[in-house]
């Protein structure tokens, strides 16, 4: 496709703006570091726990409303084999935030944890926690290509630049300002990025709806006009799969470090919970424009557009339907603004993934085994880790240009393996290292045996209703949820049995590798401050959004 000069100029201006704000925030972060006693880790990863309600809502929402969110919702609504009934990502994110605010924000923030792995380190020790941390670390790295692919695909719509070049430029910008300022830079840039996303999407939607090349979407919602109704249809044999997907993409998000990084960086526990509840409403509002654009795409007579026939779905370009609609159904200026929205969304998610993966590596894998590390050493470890994660995550885009493939791998790891571990460590006192290991193995083995068509994994464990379609077995039962619940039950059962056997003296104490008998009140993990110290460092919620001044 020919180079679209206004669109390219918009992207360059946006990148320079984001980079400039990130660098400015990094300068503020350096001043904060000089005037605090909390150390390098809390400044870099949690902005010294001074993120207020307003900035917290911005950065929480921007983290999840990425390019994959905007493009994916529009694509799913437009896809004649799916429709709105399968495009529930905004609702899933909202449910995730509500559950997080109700059950997870308080126990995590009250204990002043640095990352979601800190409670594991307190109870299980650094070795087992380091092994468990591999799963969330990989999940975060897998999210980097998800966000970058969506951005690269969008840019390719209006330029003849190579996809790989677009992806690497975007990654470089995110890496630079994340390295320089940590969470401070990420939070400030999130404010700008989400503001751009919100205004741009709601500016583009009316222009799309004002077009005269589509049939009334209220009619095409139920009637087969140019394609199947965009509301979609849920068959009886798809209900369990739908429930499985809804749960994995809602409560499963609570096992991502990105979510907990936002609540842990807040100025107080009450602020952390309010951030979750407000973000739950904002993400619904941001999900409406992509739904409308997807509905218009499903109702469009493509012969009446400059795009022509066949339709994007028939050409295999359904994943790019949102930028295609903006390019062919709106004025150039509106198209350029829309591209800025997608770019802002993608960048806000990329930087969050980089910082989340780095925080897990530094605090859970590196620092426990290098306890004498100075703040200067940790600073360089953080910088190199962000660059390394960025390069690895960006390189993964060469393996598969499908957003779906990386998304499935990332969400499956957190939902089936990590979520039951997190639930047990926070809410179930009897859980111990033996149960954690067994639960980890059970979840991993069962998920592999259930198969995955995207990765060509054969189905070995057949649940009722498993059918052969086009040479591939399709699971009809909620197998992901079954794997998750199996892991949860395994953790509880083996934790209770091992605790009983060692505490009753049935097994000799010398066999107690995880020291079950010694698990009384756990000592604070490295980097996590005592609860009593919180009051001395918590900022009043009425103070400026992110106090980084002297």
C-alpha angles and dihedrals in degrees: 000000000000120000112271103212099193091049092049092049090051091053093048092049091047093050092049091048093051092045092049093050090047092053091047090051090050090058089053089048091056090053090050090051092054093051101046137079097204099089139236097298098057092045094049100039104028105024087240089297091284101121107130131210097270098048090039092058090048096049095041092052096040091053093061101030094075134151090273089055095053098039094038095053093049091046094050094048090049095045106100091211093057121020133173093319088070096038098078098128094121090052092045091052090048092052089048092055093047093051090045092052093046100045115008110036097065101049091044098045095041090060094049093233119179097210137003088262095063096088088053091052092051094052107026102031131239100289099056091037090053089056093046090049091065091078099055090040092055090044091056092047089051090056092061095071090043092061096038096049091054090052094045093049090051094051091049088063093069104025139052091222116127113265092233092055092052091050095049094048091052092047092049093055093049093046094050099054093039091053092048101048111012115203092347091063092041092051096048093046089047089060091056095040096049092045088054092047094049096047095040097049094048090045093052098045097067092049091051091049090048091062118110099211098085138068119247106284092219088065098042090049089077106015132069103241115143091350140344116318111282093226087072129210132260112213121210092249091052099056096091092046089051091052090047092052093045093053095044092051095043114036089020090069089065089075092062119102090222092071096048093044089064096048094043092051093054121111094245143355093261090051091050092055094045090051089058095048096047093044088053089064097041093054090056091052091050091050095060100074095053089049091052092047091049090050091051090050090053090050098045125115097219092197087070093056133074087247092066130187142357101050124246090257092055091047092050092248099115090120089064097046096114097057089039091056092048092048097049104029104040137055117270093254092054091047090053091050090050091053088053089055093054092045092050092049093049095047093049091056096043096056091047092054092049093052095043094052091046093050092053092048096046100044100033106030108023108029098047090056093041101041095159092060112134124226089255092053091048090050091058092043089054092048095048091044093054091050092046094048090047093051094045093045092048092047090056089068087075091063097059131357091203115111088198095062096056092039092055093048093048097046094042092055094051098041101043100033112020104035096063089047092052093047092052097046093050104038111017115069097191094063115113142166095279092056091045092055094047092045090050092052094044093051094046096046095045093048092051092047091052089064132220122229093202090063095033092245109158120233108248100158105062116198121196112288095026104151137187113241122176090340094310127102113233120201113224098184122079092264096166091056090045090054091048094048091045089055091047092052091045092053092050096043098046092041091054094044094047092046091050094048095050099038092049091048094241088128120040116255092235088070091056099105095170094043097237092171091056095053102112121129104344121235119240115275121240110281096015114110125218116267092242090060093060095081091060093056105032114111121224109259091231093060122099119302097260113003107210099148128113 
